[in-house]
Amino acid sequence: MKAEPLLDFYAICTPGLEPFTTLELPRLGFKEGPLFHPAKLPALRDEVQESSGGVGFRGTLADLYRANLQLRTANRVLVRFGSFKAASFPELRHEAARLPWERFLPPGRPVGLRVACHKSRLYHQGAVAERVVAALGDRLGTPPPVRKTAAEEGAGPQLIFVRLLENHCQISLDSSGPLLHRRGYRQATAKAPLRETLAAGMLLASGWDGLAPLLDPFCGSGTIAIEGALLASGMAPGRHRYFSFMDWSTFDPKLWKQLVAEADRAVRSRGPLIQASDRDRGAVQAARENAERAGVLDRIEFSCRAVSAVEPPPGPGWVVTNPPFGLRVSQGQDLRNLYATLGKVLKTKCPDWQAVLLSPDRRLPGQTGLRLVERASFETGGLAVKLWHGRVPERRP
Ligand SMILES: C[S@@+](CC[C@H](N)C(=O)[O-])C[C@H]1O[C@@H](n2cnc3c(N)ncnc32)[C@H](O)[C@@H]1O
């Protein structure tokens, strides 16, 4: 039997999350190769604002389904579809029409184009998009309808990324559809919710082993605890959602079902103790509902309480949390006191635990009195934030 040809893929992620996407891929069975490297995509930056970094890898279509189903930190997975020289419009149209679009685009499926041109003779993004659509028409018989905006949920246009850099054109197809952080479980939100991909990245960066207890005393809509439960149990984050590849001509629903069943069989029935609390009753209710939709309600102990009243389980374990920064929530409040309280609670109730906090700078985490080092930095909602990590001292006799 002829082996299926390998395709080049590119998992786009939020800047700062590249090392964690790189960490995830070998765990999914992808091998390191010439394409397996975190790399910046400056030319796509303007077009995919939330994702300027990513990781390239290689595999079959089944691997692509698996990457979408399992990746916790990526925003979308692209197929590197075509790569050719294009220094004029006729050349662009001719070369683009040679690509096997029919493998991916069923007749009539609308498309959305994201074009970026850098240091190239073809610099007009609209004109480049027009020629690519014309090439699609040349190849498929009729040009597909063009939509300006991508769908937030469910089926939408097939996104096509066109990048021109130094007269070289790279065309990629999005296989994911709505961004991968939209796992489908978070319908109820509290104030300033964290992206699911960032919460997963925080957990991977924290060094949590998925066995020790996990505590989030500022849980809001529960994202960190839910991602923690999904991670520790090995549940596939994309288990319940739609992906753009499901509308491709080559989509194999039987294979997809098989991969989902395989992923389900790998779920561990027992998990670590995960506690999540918040002083806001509405937030805790939202978190419970989200956890139920994610299928992990029975894996998390939720409670409504202020941080000063938390009752952590016997540890040592990990506190991984996103306290208010003062930019979006609790503005004007004395946040320094809140962080000092957190420090006091950790020192008295969580000796020898690992503490991991998300904050834009050292100022507020410093109020905890813990010795903290910067572990990683990310972007969230256009804001640069850092992950601060420290060990809570052991209790002195
Ligand atoms: C930045 S939000 C957390 C968002 C959360 N990571 C999510 O994804 O939804 C901070 C949370 O801290 C909670 N909070 C503020 N002061 C608190 C206190 N003293 N004790 C417990 N929770 C508090 C707020 O109600 C808010 O939900």
The ligand as an SDF file (V2000), in Angstrom:
LIG
                    3D

 27 29  0  0  0  0  0  0  0  0999 V2000
   -8.6140   38.0650   36.9220 C   0  0  0  0  0  0  0  0  0  0  0  0
  -10.0170   37.3310   37.6250 S   0  0  0  0  0  0  0  0  0  0  0  0
   -9.7210   35.6050   37.4110 C   0  0  0  0  0  0  0  0  0  0  0  0
  -10.1930   35.1420   36.0650 C   0  0  0  0  0  0  0  0  0  0  0  0
  -10.0900   33.6600   35.8920 C   0  0  0  0  0  0  0  0  0  0  0  0
   -8.7240   33.2010   35.7560 N   0  0  0  0  0  0  0  0  0  0  0  0
  -10.9210   33.2200   34.6800 C   0  0  0  0  0  0  0  0  0  0  0  0
  -10.3520   32.6790   33.7190 O   0  0  0  0  0  0  0  0  0  0  0  0
  -12.1270   33.4710   34.6410 O   0  0  0  0  0  0  0  0  0  0  0  0
   -9.7470   37.5450   39.3330 C   0  0  0  0  0  0  0  0  0  0  0  0
  -10.8220   36.9900   40.2240 C   0  0  0  0  0  0  0  0  0  0  0  0
  -10.4350   37.2370   41.5870 O   0  0  0  0  0  0  0  0  0  0  0  0
  -11.6070   37.3670   42.3510 C   0  0  0  0  0  0  0  0  0  0  0  0
  -11.2600   38.0550   43.6390 N   0  0  0  0  0  0  0  0  0  0  0  0
  -10.9380   39.3410   43.8420 C   0  0  0  0  0  0  0  0  0  0  0  0
  -10.6560   39.5440   45.1490 N   0  0  0  0  0  0  0  0  0  0  0  0
  -10.7950   38.3470   45.7740 C   0  0  0  0  0  0  0  0  0  0  0  0
  -10.6250   37.9030   47.1170 C   0  0  0  0  0  0  0  0  0  0  0  0
  -10.2570   38.7330   48.0980 N   0  0  0  0  0  0  0  0  0  0  0  0
  -10.8060   36.5990   47.3940 N   0  0  0  0  0  0  0  0  0  0  0  0
  -11.1750   35.7160   46.4160 C   0  0  0  0  0  0  0  0  0  0  0  0
  -11.3830   36.0940   45.1380 N   0  0  0  0  0  0  0  0  0  0  0  0
  -11.1860   37.3810   44.8140 C   0  0  0  0  0  0  0  0  0  0  0  0
  -12.5570   38.1540   41.4540 C   0  0  0  0  0  0  0  0  0  0  0  0
  -13.9080   37.9200   41.8120 O   0  0  0  0  0  0  0  0  0  0  0  0
  -12.1930   37.6060   40.0460 C   0  0  0  0  0  0  0  0  0  0  0  0
  -13.0880   36.5830   39.6780 O   0  0  0  0  0  0  0  0  0  0  0  0
  1  2  1  0
  2  3  1  0
  2 10  1  0
  3  4  1  0
  4  5  1  0
  5  6  1  0
  5  7  1  0
  7  8  2  0
  7  9  1  0
 10 11  1  0
 11 12  1  0
 11 26  1  0
 12 13  1  0
 13 14  1  0
 13 24  1  0
 14 15  1  0
 14 23  1  0
 15 16  2  0
 16 17  1  0
 17 18  1  0
 17 23  2  0
 18 19  1  0
 18 20  2  0
 20 21  1  0
 21 22  2  0
 22 23  1  0
 24 25  1  0
 24 26  1  0
 26 27  1  0
M  CHG  2   2   1   9  -1
M  END
$$$$
